[in-house]
Amino acid sequence: MPLEYACIVPHGGDIIPQLAVRRTEHLFEKTRESVRKIARDIREVRPYTIIIATPHNLRLQNSIAIVTAENSTGQLKGSGGRKVSLSLRCDRKFAQDLLEESTRKSMPVVGANYGTSEGPASDMPMDWGTLVPMWFVAKEERVKARTVIVTPSREIPLSQNIAFGMAIAEIAEKSKKRIVFIASADQAHAHRKSGPYGYHRSAVKYDEFVSLAIQENRIESIFRLSKRFVGEAKPDSLWQMAMLAGITKVVGMRGNLLSYAVPTYYGMICASFVRA
């Protein structure tokens, strides 16, 4: 059973204790504890490869990005000049297999390297959508898995992101190595007037819809959400969760909502998915 675990993990920097603003750190505690539980779950799976779908790496117009670099390194700054850094080894073989299979199926994918073609300088700059979840997995729990970073496209039909998730699962199921999938995702970003995206009542409704979809084990129902509704709620989660929905079409998985919080202007959901 190669693809043994999947999850939805938020990526607000304040989840990492070293970056949290002291006066508001407590607002993230419920989410932080859920992320730590997910990281412990991943450690117990002992994966060879962790595939992480992030909205903040290379955003290619009309294309899904697959990082084919050997490494990914980055840092994230918090208040008062504090910062954390992380470096990951990438699973180039899985990334290349995914690129070839997706291309064969006529999906809009692009492979992306950075620096040199191979070796230590083949090093894709790491975004916070990758760094925050992987901080807990790689730093706190010291999981040594290799990583595959992918970024969905918001311009293509949602069904193509779902199909890409199915391709991930199909390749993983043929592998003899344990695989984990992380949908790095913050939910609606329009919860507060004081936030950068303002307030819209659709934000609460969007987060409620996603929470219920997880609880009722029907994550694929996000496919029904209208573009207007999504535009009003302003999530950055839909497209990564579409990939997760594709995975669950191939691998029967049972969802478990671990926590939901709105510590600031955006919602944060933590959820785990295990094989049914």
Secondary structure, DSSP 8 states (H G I E B T S, - for coil): --EEEEEEE---GGGSGGG--GGGGGGGHHHHHHHHHHHHHHHHH--SEEEEE-SSS---TTSEEEE--SEEEEEEE-GGG-EEEEEEEB-HHHHHHHHHHHHHTT--EEEE--BSSSSTTBEEE--HHHHHHHIIIIIIS----EEEEEE--SSS-HHHHHHHHHHHHHHHHH-SS-EEEEEE----S-B-TTSTT-B-THHHHHHHHHHHHHHTT-GGGGGG--HHHHHHH--S-HHHHHHHHHHHHHS-EEEEEEEEE-SSSS-EEEEEEEE-
